[in-house]
């Protein structure tokens, strides 16, 4: 499956179909769960700073809300497609289900490149997105959050527009807000920390001491940064990070065989997760091609960028030394590559389990907003660790008892919970 022909939604449906077959899901439930319940496609006109008006295409897709309000991020990306958003909405349903939080799956996106938009233009986009959807989203219907190239500032503009339209305070409408304005302490770290909590548990089960391990990471946005920070704190060594240079917009792998200085790299990283190449070279980093992160002789690979990164075309480049892949990104491994890795006995922590820390903490933020009482950071992080560890253990125990790979075990738990909810409600 080449990158040109790859379709995230077909991939998500294929993964679902395989598990539905394994668990003997009935035809009606299968048909209901393999596609979104609702889709909103719309345009947002924006008066640009140069006086022109530009029309942006945007989406919100609600896959399933049987277990609770839809939940999922909004991404800004110039190459966004509706099928990618459909897939992400579906994966969000399974993600909320596998960690057992009372939310369903949704996802949104605007086709744009925020690098080329001013602050005011971005604000108009955010407010325009909410105006189009104000009746179809909300604290009890669909709760958005940040995603690729969106942040706390965007969320607050969206919240402000929603509250202006509805004439009240609804901080539980959206998560990922700034702390002090309805945001939760610990939210920024949550996804990356969650990846490392499940990685820590996996290494324990494999009898590997984390202090003796090395890792290579793809991406250096929020997820990868916090995964790298906690992994290093637990004694691991990150030797390679692949990301974009913030000047020439080319992907590079920054490598230091004796271990990268994570804090030093953070000091030369911009808000989009791009490392300044020249400054990294001054720090003694080697500069390799962007896809070289995959080929490193390390124990752990953490793909934490975009979907479709480990494919049948490049899976053979993965070093025989790699024992664990922790999927920080959504859908980074294609089904054909997955099959090859399972045959090689690489332990894969699937995306919707590995990166569920973000939505778990988003749920904590929603709970805190709705009760108007906020927890200290340590309490949030402790609750997150408990939830992620518990979810990992449930999946691992099913995988070992039924001789399944982790992805299939996670899917079985997640799909069974959602199927039970739609049946209990009498939908099918």
RORODO-278351 format. One record per residue (C-alpha): residue in one letter; y, x, z; residue number from 1. Coordinates in steps of 0.05 Angstrom, whole numbers, plus 5000, padded with zeros to 4 digits. Example, Ala and Ser with C-alpha at 12.3 -4.5 7.8 and 13.67 -1.06 7.14 Angstrom:
# RORODO-278351
(atom "A", (4910, 5246, 5156), 1)
(atom "S", (4979, 5273, 5143), 2)
This chain:
# RORODO-278351
(atom "X", (5000, 5000, 5000), 1)
(atom "X", (5060, 5039, 4976), 2)
(atom "X", (5130, 5033, 5005), 3)
(atom "X", (5152, 4998, 4940), 4)
(atom "X", (5100, 4943, 4945), 5)
(atom "X", (5099, 4938, 5021), 6)
(atom "X", (5117, 4869, 5048), 7)
(atom "X", (5124, 4864, 5124), 8)
(atom "X", (5109, 4790, 5126), 9)
(atom "X", (5045, 4796, 5085), 10)
(atom "X", (5025, 4852, 5132), 11)
(atom "X", (5039, 4808, 5194), 12)
(atom "X", (5000, 4750, 5163), 13)
(atom "X", (4942, 4796, 5146), 14)
(atom "X", (4939, 4821, 5217), 15)
(atom "X", (4941, 4750, 5243), 16)
(atom "X", (4888, 4724, 5194), 17)
(atom "X", (4839, 4779, 5213), 18)
(atom "X", (4845, 4761, 5287), 19)
(atom "X", (4845, 4685, 5275), 20)
(atom "X", (4778, 4696, 5238), 21)
(atom "X", (4751, 4737, 5297), 22)
(atom "X", (4768, 4685, 5349), 23)
(atom "X", (4748, 4625, 5306), 24)
(atom "X", (4816, 4592, 5306), 25)
(atom "X", (4816, 4523, 5275), 26)
(atom "X", (4849, 4512, 5207), 27)
(atom "X", (4909, 4471, 5232), 28)
(atom "X", (4928, 4520, 5287), 29)
(atom "X", (4919, 4578, 5239), 30)
(atom "X", (4965, 4544, 5187), 31)
(atom "X", (5017, 4530, 5241), 32)
(atom "X", (5018, 4600, 5270), 33)
(atom "X", (5016, 4641, 5205), 34)
(atom "X", (5086, 4619, 5184), 35)
(atom "X", (5154, 4605, 5217), 36)
(atom "X", (5169, 4536, 5244), 37)
(atom "X", (5242, 4539, 5223), 38)
(atom "X", (5286, 4582, 5178), 39)
(atom "X", (5361, 4583, 5170), 40)
(atom "X", (5389, 4619, 5108), 41)
(atom "X", (5465, 4619, 5101), 42)
(atom "X", (5526, 4658, 5077), 43)
(atom "X", (5583, 4685, 5118), 44)
(atom "X", (5651, 4694, 5083), 45)
(atom "X", (5693, 4749, 5114), 46)
(atom "X", (5766, 4765, 5101), 47)
(atom "X", (5764, 4840, 5094), 48)
(atom "X", (5819, 4887, 5117), 49)
(atom "X", (5839, 4902, 5045), 50)
(atom "X", (5855, 4829, 5033), 51)
(atom "X", (5792, 4813, 4994), 52)
(atom "X", (5739, 4763, 5015), 53)
(atom "X", (5667, 4787, 5017), 54)
(atom "X", (5606, 4741, 5023), 55)
(atom "X", (5548, 4765, 5067), 56)
(atom "X", (5478, 4736, 5067), 57)
(atom "X", (5448, 4722, 5135), 58)
(atom "X", (5386, 4691, 5168), 59)
(atom "X", (5356, 4665, 5232), 60)
(atom "X", (5282, 4651, 5233), 61)
(atom "X", (5245, 4617, 5291), 62)
(atom "X", (5171, 4631, 5286), 63)
(atom "X", (5144, 4592, 5345), 64)
(atom "X", (5173, 4563, 5409), 65)
(atom "X", (5112, 4531, 5441), 66)
(atom "X", (5115, 4578, 5502), 67)
(atom "X", (5191, 4576, 5510), 68)
(atom "X", (5257, 4585, 5473), 69)
(atom "X", (5254, 4631, 5412), 70)
(atom "X", (5275, 4703, 5428), 71)
(atom "X", (5292, 4760, 5383), 72)
(atom "X", (5344, 4809, 5358), 73)
(atom "X", (5396, 4806, 5303), 74)
(atom "X", (5398, 4867, 5258), 75)
(atom "X", (5451, 4892, 5210), 76)
(atom "X", (5419, 4929, 5152), 77)
(atom "X", (5439, 4938, 5079), 78)
(atom "X", (5365, 4932, 5056), 79)
(atom "X", (5345, 4874, 5100), 80)
(atom "X", (5298, 4823, 5069), 81)
(atom "X", (5279, 4753, 5091), 82)
(atom "X", (5206, 4773, 5092), 83)
(atom "X", (5220, 4829, 5141), 84)
(atom "X", (5256, 4780, 5186), 85)
(atom "X", (5197, 4730, 5181), 86)
(atom "X", (5150, 4786, 5201), 87)
(atom "X", (5193, 4808, 5259), 88)
(atom "X", (5199, 4736, 5284), 89)
(atom "X", (5124, 4729, 5282), 90)
(atom "X", (5113, 4796, 5318), 91)
(atom "X", (5163, 4772, 5371), 92)
(atom "X", (5119, 4711, 5386), 93)
(atom "X", (5060, 4757, 5399), 94)
(atom "X", (5103, 4807, 5438), 95)
(atom "X", (5129, 4754, 5487), 96)
(atom "X", (5059, 4726, 5493), 97)
(atom "X", (5022, 4793, 5506), 98)
(atom "X", (5068, 4810, 5564), 99)
(atom "X", (5064, 4737, 5587), 100)
(atom "X", (5137, 4717, 5589), 101)
(atom "X", (5156, 4644, 5575), 102)
(atom "X", (5191, 4656, 5508), 103)
(atom "X", (5174, 4647, 5434), 104)
(atom "X", (5190, 4690, 5374), 105)
(atom "X", (5253, 4691, 5331), 106)
(atom "X", (5293, 4742, 5291), 107)
(atom "X", (5359, 4746, 5255), 108)
(atom "X", (5394, 4790, 5206), 109)
(atom "X", (5456, 4801, 5164), 110)
(atom "X", (5452, 4841, 5100), 111)
(atom "X", (5508, 4892, 5111), 112)
(atom "X", (5521, 4965, 5127), 113)
(atom "X", (5563, 4968, 5191), 114)
(atom "X", (5580, 5041, 5174), 115)
(atom "X", (5625, 5013, 5119), 116)
(atom "X", (5657, 4958, 5160), 117)
(atom "X", (5716, 4962, 5207), 118)
(atom "X", (5712, 4935, 5279), 119)
(atom "X", (5750, 4873, 5259), 120)
(atom "X", (5705, 4860, 5199), 121)
(atom "X", (5643, 4867, 5243), 122)
(atom "X", (5673, 4819, 5294), 123)
(atom "X", (5685, 4767, 5238), 124)
(atom "X", (5612, 4775, 5216), 125)
(atom "X", (5587, 4763, 5287), 126)
(atom "X", (5631, 4702, 5298), 127)
(atom "X", (5613, 4675, 5229), 128)
(atom "X", (5539, 4682, 5244), 129)
(atom "X", (5546, 4641, 5308), 130)
(atom "X", (5590, 4587, 5274), 131)
(atom "X", (5534, 4575, 5223), 132)
(atom "X", (5481, 4567, 5277), 133)
(atom "X", (5518, 4540, 5338), 134)
(atom "X", (5475, 4476, 5340), 135)
(atom "X", (5409, 4511, 5329), 136)
(atom "X", (5412, 4567, 5380), 137)
(atom "X", (5426, 4568, 5455), 138)
(atom "X", (5398, 4585, 5524), 139)
(atom "X", (5343, 4531, 5519), 140)
(atom "X", (5332, 4536, 5443), 141)
(atom "X", (5337, 4607, 5416), 142)
(atom "X", (5364, 4669, 5451), 143)
(atom "X", (5387, 4726, 5406), 144)
(atom "X", (5394, 4800, 5425), 145)
(atom "X", (5414, 4867, 5394), 146)
(atom "X", (5369, 4902, 5343), 147)
(atom "X", (5378, 4955, 5288), 148)
(atom "X", (5452, 4974, 5284), 149)
(atom "X", (5477, 4920, 5331), 150)
(atom "X", (5499, 4931, 5403), 151)
(atom "X", (5528, 4901, 5467), 152)
(atom "X", (5597, 4893, 5435), 153)
(atom "X", (5568, 4851, 5378), 154)
(atom "X", (5531, 4808, 5429), 155)
(atom "X", (5594, 4794, 5469), 156)
(atom "X", (5632, 4772, 5407), 157)
(atom "X", (5575, 4725, 5391), 158)
(atom "X", (5573, 4698, 5462), 159)
(atom "X", (5649, 4687, 5462), 160)
(atom "X", (5644, 4648, 5396), 161)
(atom "X", (5587, 4606, 5423), 162)
(atom "X", (5624, 4590, 5487), 163)
(atom "X", (5688, 4573, 5449), 164)
(atom "X", (5650, 4524, 5405), 165)
(atom "X", (5612, 4491, 5462), 166)
(atom "X", (5669, 4493, 5513), 167)
(atom "X", (5634, 4525, 5573), 168)
(atom "X", (5602, 4587, 5600), 169)
(atom "X", (5532, 4600, 5574), 170)
(atom "X", (5516, 4673, 5590), 171)
(atom "X", (5441, 4659, 5581), 172)
(atom "X", (5453, 4645, 5507), 173)
(atom "X", (5447, 4718, 5487), 174)
(atom "X", (5420, 4783, 5517), 175)
(atom "X", (5438, 4856, 5510), 176)
(atom "X", (5509, 4842, 5535), 177)
(atom "X", (5552, 4894, 5570), 178)
(atom "X", (5537, 4903, 5644), 179)
(atom "X", (5591, 4866, 5684), 180)
(atom "X", (5596, 4812, 5631), 181)
(atom "X", (5526, 4782, 5639), 182)
(atom "X", (5486, 4843, 5619), 183)
(atom "X", (5428, 4870, 5660), 184)
(atom "X", (5424, 4939, 5690), 185)
(atom "X", (5365, 4976, 5660), 186)
(atom "X", (5368, 4938, 5594), 187)
(atom "X", (5390, 4999, 5555), 188)
(atom "X", (5331, 5041, 5579), 189)
(atom "X", (5280, 4984, 5577), 190)
(atom "X", (5247, 4990, 5509), 191)
(atom "X", (5241, 5066, 5510), 192)
(atom "X", (5218, 5067, 5583), 193)
(atom "X", (5167, 5012, 5567), 194)
(atom "X", (5138, 5055, 5511), 195)
(atom "X", (5127, 5111, 5561), 196)
(atom "X", (5099, 5066, 5616), 197)
(atom "X", (5043, 5043, 5570), 198)
(atom "X", (5035, 5115, 5543), 199)
(atom "X", (5027, 5140, 5615), 200)
(atom "X", (4973, 5087, 5628), 201)
(atom "X", (4937, 5105, 5563), 202)
(atom "X", (4936, 5179, 5581), 203)
(atom "X", (4908, 5162, 5650), 204)
(atom "X", (4851, 5122, 5617), 205)
(atom "X", (4838, 5180, 5569), 206)
(atom "X", (4838, 5230, 5627), 207)
(atom "X", (4895, 5270, 5597), 208)
(atom "X", (4949, 5299, 5642), 209)
(atom "X", (5017, 5280, 5613), 210)
(atom "X", (5044, 5348, 5637), 211)
(atom "X", (4999, 5383, 5587), 212)
(atom "X", (5020, 5341, 5527), 213)
(atom "X", (5069, 5349, 5469), 214)
(atom "X", (5101, 5295, 5427), 215)
(atom "X", (5136, 5285, 5361), 216)
(atom "X", (5184, 5225, 5353), 217)
(atom "X", (5210, 5190, 5291), 218)
(atom "X", (5280, 5162, 5303), 219)
(atom "X", (5332, 5178, 5355), 220)
(atom "X", (5364, 5111, 5368), 221)
(atom "X", (5364, 5076, 5435), 222)
(atom "X", (5288, 5068, 5439), 223)
(atom "X", (5271, 5139, 5421), 224)
(atom "X", (5325, 5169, 5465), 225)
(atom "X", (5301, 5135, 5528), 226)
(atom "X", (5228, 5146, 5511), 227)
(atom "X", (5243, 5220, 5504), 228)
(atom "X", (5282, 5222, 5570), 229)
(atom "X", (5227, 5189, 5611), 230)
(atom "X", (5170, 5227, 5576), 231)
(atom "X", (5205, 5293, 5592), 232)
(atom "X", (5217, 5270, 5664), 233)
(atom "X", (5142, 5257, 5672), 234)
(atom "X", (5128, 5328, 5648), 235)
(atom "X", (5115, 5320, 5574), 236)
(atom "X", (5148, 5364, 5520), 237)
(atom "X", (5181, 5335, 5458), 238)
(atom "X", (5177, 5387, 5403), 239)
(atom "X", (5203, 5348, 5342), 240)
(atom "X", (5250, 5290, 5329), 241)
(atom "X", (5263, 5261, 5260), 242)
(atom "X", (5329, 5225, 5247), 243)
(atom "X", (5389, 5221, 5202), 244)
(atom "X", (5445, 5272, 5200), 245)
(atom "X", (5510, 5236, 5213), 246)
(atom "X", (5548, 5271, 5157), 247)
(atom "X", (5504, 5277, 5095), 248)
(atom "X", (5461, 5214, 5111), 249)
(atom "X", (5396, 5252, 5099), 250)
(atom "X", (5335, 5249, 5144), 251)
(atom "X", (5314, 5314, 5178), 252)
(atom "X", (5262, 5334, 5229), 253)
(atom "X", (5292, 5376, 5285), 254)
(atom "X", (5239, 5420, 5316), 255)
(atom "X", (5233, 5470, 5373), 256)
(atom "X", (5162, 5492, 5386), 257)
(atom "X", (5175, 5508, 5459), 258)
(atom "X", (5207, 5440, 5470), 259)
(atom "X", (5273, 5407, 5451), 260)
(atom "X", (5328, 5399, 5502), 261)
(atom "X", (5334, 5323, 5503), 262)
(atom "X", (5400, 5321, 5542), 263)
(atom "X", (5432, 5373, 5497), 264)
(atom "X", (5411, 5333, 5435), 265)
(atom "X", (5440, 5270, 5465), 266)
(atom "X", (5507, 5304, 5470), 267)
(atom "X", (5509, 5314, 5394), 268)
(atom "X", (5482, 5245, 5375), 269)
(atom "X", (5527, 5189, 5351), 270)
(atom "X", (5522, 5115, 5369), 271)
(atom "X", (5476, 5102, 5310), 272)
(atom "X", (5425, 5154, 5333), 273)
(atom "X", (5445, 5208, 5283), 274)
(atom "X", (5442, 5280, 5306), 275)
(atom "X", (5496, 5329, 5282), 276)
(atom "X", (5455, 5377, 5240), 277)
(atom "X", (5502, 5438, 5246), 278)
(atom "X", (5506, 5433, 5321), 279)
(atom "X", (5430, 5425, 5326), 280)
(atom "X", (5421, 5489, 5285), 281)
(atom "X", (5469, 5524, 5334), 282)
(atom "X", (5422, 5502, 5390), 283)
(atom "X", (5365, 5538, 5356), 284)
(atom "X", (5330, 5478, 5325), 285)
(atom "X", (5290, 5488, 5262), 286)
(atom "X", (5308, 5441, 5205), 287)
(atom "X", (5249, 5409, 5169), 288)
(atom "X", (5244, 5351, 5119), 289)
(atom "X", (5252, 5281, 5148), 290)
(atom "X", (5178, 5263, 5143), 291)
(atom "X", (5154, 5328, 5176), 292)
(atom "X", (5152, 5293, 5245), 293)
(atom "X", (5086, 5263, 5223), 294)
(atom "X", (5052, 5330, 5209), 295)
(atom "X", (5065, 5365, 5275), 296)
(atom "X", (5009, 5394, 5318), 297)
(atom "X", (5022, 5350, 5378), 298)
(atom "X", (4982, 5304, 5424), 299)
(atom "X", (5026, 5243, 5416), 300)
(atom "X", (5064, 5212, 5358), 301)
(atom "X", (5119, 5161, 5374), 302)
(atom "X", (5144, 5125, 5311), 303)
(atom "X", (5209, 5093, 5337), 304)
(atom "X", (5248, 5079, 5274), 305)
(atom "X", (5231, 5027, 5220), 306)
(atom "X", (5169, 4991, 5195), 307)
(atom "X", (5120, 5020, 5144), 308)
(atom "X", (5123, 5093, 5163), 309)
(atom "X", (5050, 5111, 5171), 310)
(atom "X", (5014, 5090, 5107), 311)
(atom "X", (4950, 5105, 5068), 312)
(atom "X", (4991, 5156, 5028), 313)
(atom "X", (5012, 5199, 5088), 314)
(atom "X", (4961, 5185, 5143), 315)
(atom "X", (4919, 5246, 5124), 316)
(atom "X", (4978, 5290, 5141), 317)
(atom "X", (4971, 5272, 5215), 318)
(atom "X", (4944, 5331, 5253), 319)
(atom "X", (4873, 5327, 5282), 320)
(atom "X", (4906, 5346, 5348), 321)
(atom "X", (4940, 5277, 5354), 322)
(atom "X", (4905, 5235, 5406), 323)
(atom "X", (4953, 5177, 5417), 324)
(atom "X", (5003, 5139, 5374), 325)
(atom "X", (5052, 5097, 5414), 326)
(atom "X", (5088, 5050, 5366), 327)
(atom "X", (5160, 5045, 5390), 328)
(atom "X", (5181, 5014, 5324), 329)
(atom "X", (5160, 4946, 5297), 330)
(atom "X", (5104, 4950, 5245), 331)
(atom "X", (5106, 5026, 5234), 332)
(atom "X", (5032, 5030, 5213), 333)
(atom "X", (5004, 4993, 5153), 334)
(atom "X", (4935, 4960, 5160), 335)
(atom "X", (4901, 5010, 5113), 336)
(atom "X", (4929, 5069, 5153), 337)
(atom "X", (4909, 5034, 5217), 338)
(atom "X", (4837, 5030, 5193), 339)
(atom "X", (4835, 5105, 5178), 340)
(atom "X", (4865, 5123, 5246), 341)
(atom "X", (4814, 5079, 5282), 342)
(atom "X", (4758, 5115, 5246), 343)
(atom "X", (4788, 5180, 5270), 344)
(atom "X", (4788, 5153, 5342), 345)
(atom "X", (4863, 5159, 5349), 346)
(atom "X", (4884, 5115, 5408), 347)
(atom "X", (4939, 5069, 5381), 348)
(atom "X", (4984, 5030, 5429), 349)
(atom "X", (5005, 4973, 5382), 350)
(atom "X", (5079, 4959, 5370), 351)
(atom "X", (5083, 4890, 5402), 352)
(atom "X", (5054, 4917, 5467), 353)
(atom "X", (5086, 4987, 5466), 354)
(atom "X", (5157, 4963, 5452), 355)
(atom "X", (5155, 4898, 5492), 356)
(atom "X", (5197, 4930, 5547), 357)
(atom "X", (5260, 4909, 5510), 358)
(atom "X", (5244, 4835, 5507), 359)
(atom "X", (5216, 4837, 5578), 360)
(atom "X", (5282, 4863, 5604), 361)
(atom "X", (5319, 4814, 5559), 362)
(atom "X", (5280, 4759, 5594), 363)
(atom "X", (5302, 4789, 5661), 364)
(atom "X", (5374, 4787, 5636), 365)
(atom "X", (5366, 4714, 5615), 366)
(atom "X", (5337, 4696, 5684), 367)
(atom "X", (5394, 4732, 5720), 368)
(atom "X", (5447, 4698, 5677), 369)
(atom "X", (5417, 4629, 5686), 370)
(atom "X", (5414, 4636, 5762), 371)
(atom "X", (5481, 4674, 5764), 372)
(atom "X", (5452, 4729, 5809), 373)
(atom "X", (5441, 4800, 5786), 374)
(atom "X", (5390, 4852, 5809), 375)
(atom "X", (5401, 4926, 5823), 376)
(atom "X", (5377, 4975, 5769), 377)
(atom "X", (5318, 5000, 5810), 378)
(atom "X", (5292, 4929, 5819), 379)
(atom "X", (5296, 4916, 5744), 380)
(atom "X", (5260, 4981, 5726), 381)
(atom "X", (5207, 4969, 5779), 382)
(atom "X", (5194, 4898, 5752), 383)
(atom "X", (5191, 4926, 5681), 384)
(atom "X", (5140, 4979, 5701), 385)
(atom "X", (5097, 4926, 5736), 386)
(atom "X", (5099, 4879, 5675), 387)
(atom "X", (5084, 4933, 5624), 388)
(atom "X", (5028, 4964, 5665), 389)
(atom "X", (4996, 4896, 5677), 390)
(atom "X", (4999, 4878, 5603), 391)
(atom "X", (4970, 4946, 5582), 392)
(atom "X", (4912, 4939, 5632), 393)
(atom "X", (4895, 4869, 5608), 394)
(atom "X", (4893, 4893, 5535), 395)
(atom "X", (4855, 4957, 5552), 396)
(atom "X", (4802, 4920, 5592), 397)
(atom "X", (4790, 4869, 5536), 398)
(atom "X", (4787, 4926, 5485), 399)
(atom "X", (4735, 4965, 5524), 400)
(atom "X", (4693, 4905, 5545), 401)
(atom "X", (4689, 4877, 5473), 402)
(atom "X", (4690, 4946, 5438), 403)
(atom "X", (4755, 4929, 5401), 404)
(atom "X", (4814, 4972, 5380), 405)
(atom "X", (4877, 4961, 5423), 406)
(atom "X", (4914, 4925, 5367), 407)
(atom "X", (4859, 4872, 5359), 408)
(atom "X", (4853, 4864, 5434), 409)
(atom "X", (4928, 4854, 5442), 410)
(atom "X", (4929, 4804, 5384), 411)
(atom "X", (4871, 4765, 5414), 412)
(atom "X", (4906, 4757, 5481), 413)
(atom "X", (4973, 4740, 5449), 414)
(atom "X", (4947, 4691, 5396), 415)
(atom "X", (4901, 4656, 5445), 416)
(atom "X", (4959, 4643, 5493), 417)
(atom "X", (5003, 4614, 5437), 418)
(atom "X", (4946, 4574, 5407), 419)
(atom "X", (4932, 4544, 5476), 420)
(atom "X", (5005, 4525, 5483), 421)
(atom "X", (5009, 4488, 5416), 422)
(atom "X", (4943, 4452, 5431), 423)
(atom "X", (4965, 4433, 5502), 424)
(atom "X", (5030, 4404, 5474), 425)
(atom "X", (4989, 4363, 5425), 426)
(atom "X", (5020, 4395, 5363), 427)
(atom "X", (4952, 4406, 5332), 428)
